[in-house]
């Protein structure tokens, strides 16, 4: 008894190519994050401003040029911008978008939390 492998059909490489390319044409991923922040007891006695949200993004083209700042700190600064001095009870989310083998790639950090104003005695004087 002789064993022989089945002949590879001409369409099989095309099927593999389609399977490979469909995973690389577009990606949109969202994931929760975590970062330490002050709690309610840490900000007792401070003036609450309300719920704030900030986003920071970075973008890459052709695997060579990367612009932007998707850091946690940049997202917090965008959230408190002239509205508050401190953000507490922070929740962090990340999102990633990629097109065609990451020729274009975008990563964003989004923070939400409650803003508070510090008492005047705690603010730095310039």
Buried (B, 14 or more C-beta within 10 A) or exposed (E): EEEEEEEEEEEEEEEEEEEEEEEEEEEEEEEEEEBEBBEEEEBEEBEEBEEBBBBBBBBBEEEEEEEBEBEBEBBBBBBBEEEBBBBBBBBBBBBBBBBEEBEEBBBBBBBBBBBBBBEEEEEEEE
